[in-house]
Amino acid sequence: MRFNLVFFLVLPFVLIAFFAGSYLVRWIAVLIAGVILLAFILEETELPYIPRRRESKREKRTDVERLADIIKMAKKGTVARQIISDTVLEIYEVLEENREKAVERTREVFGSSYQGGNFLENLENALKIVEEDVNENRRGPRKGK
């Protein structure tokens, strides 16, 4: 039934393409017939559904897992240590009014912490200082301000 419908739709344009005297009219008729046939073919074609591969999708890690990886890398490398100090700098930028004070306080905290010894113990001491500063800021401004 569908084929007969397409045949009747395309037949007049095919006849015009064969019997028309003008070259331009013939090509326009061929183009219209071609568009009708292409539309019919695309409508009737069933494309199979191909599911996406889920193998390459990685599970999302939490911030704690990422931070643990950065701390593990900081034992050996300076880039990870810089990431940790930048994070602490962001904390002090929230606490302080200006950036220079935050940078100065971060240097105070990390300046003596990374000078030899066990890295994890030094990091723990630095984080205790940061925690004290945060708690002190919650209670009220520091006396040194």
ChimeraX attribute file (.defattr): number of C-alpha atoms within 10 A of each C-alpha:
attribute: neighborCount
match mode: 1-to-1
recipient: residues
	/A:1	6
	/A:2	8
	/A:3	9
	/A:4	9
	/A:5	10
	/A:6	15
	/A:7	15
	/A:8	10
	/A:9	14
	/A:10	19
	/A:11	12
	/A:12	12
	/A:13	21
	/A:14	19
	/A:15	13
	/A:16	17
	/A:17	21
	/A:18	12
	/A:19	10
	/A:20	14
	/A:21	10
	/A:22	10
	/A:23	9
	/A:24	11
	/A:25	15
	/A:26	18
	/A:27	16
	/A:28	14
	/A:29	20
	/A:30	19
	/A:31	15
	/A:32	14
	/A:33	21
	/A:34	15
	/A:35	13
	/A:36	16
	/A:37	16
	/A:38	12
	/A:39	12
	/A:40	15
	/A:41	11
	/A:42	10
	/A:43	9
	/A:44	10
	/A:45	8
	/A:46	8
	/A:47	7
	/A:48	6
	/A:49	6
	/A:50	6
	/A:51	6
	/A:52	7
	/A:53	7
	/A:54	7
	/A:55	6
	/A:56	7
	/A:57	7
	/A:58	7
	/A:59	6
	/A:60	7
	/A:61	8
	/A:62	8
	/A:63	9
	/A:64	9
	/A:65	11
	/A:66	11
	/A:67	14
	/A:68	11
	/A:69	12
	/A:70	17
	/A:71	19
	/A:72	14
	/A:73	14
	/A:74	19
	/A:75	13
	/A:76	11
	/A:77	12
	/A:78	11
	/A:79	12
	/A:80	18
	/A:81	21
	/A:82	12
	/A:83	15
	/A:84	18
	/A:85	19
	/A:86	14
	/A:87	13
	/A:88	20
	/A:89	19
	/A:90	16
	/A:91	16
	/A:92	22
	/A:93	18
	/A:94	12
	/A:95	17
	/A:96	17
	/A:97	10
	/A:98	11
	/A:99	15
	/A:100	11
	/A:101	15
	/A:102	20
	/A:103	19
	/A:104	13
	/A:105	19
	/A:106	22
	/A:107	14
	/A:108	13
	/A:109	21
	/A:110	20
	/A:111	12
	/A:112	11
	/A:113	20
	/A:114	16
	/A:115	10
	/A:116	8
	/A:117	9
	/A:118	11
	/A:119	17
	/A:120	15
	/A:121	12
	/A:122	18
	/A:123	20
	/A:124	12
	/A:125	15
	/A:126	22
	/A:127	16
	/A:128	13
	/A:129	15
	/A:130	18
	/A:131	12
	/A:132	12
	/A:133	18
	/A:134	16
	/A:135	11
	/A:136	13
	/A:137	13
	/A:138	11
	/A:139	9
	/A:140	9
	/A:141	12
	/A:142	10
	/A:143	6
	/A:144	4
	/A:145	6
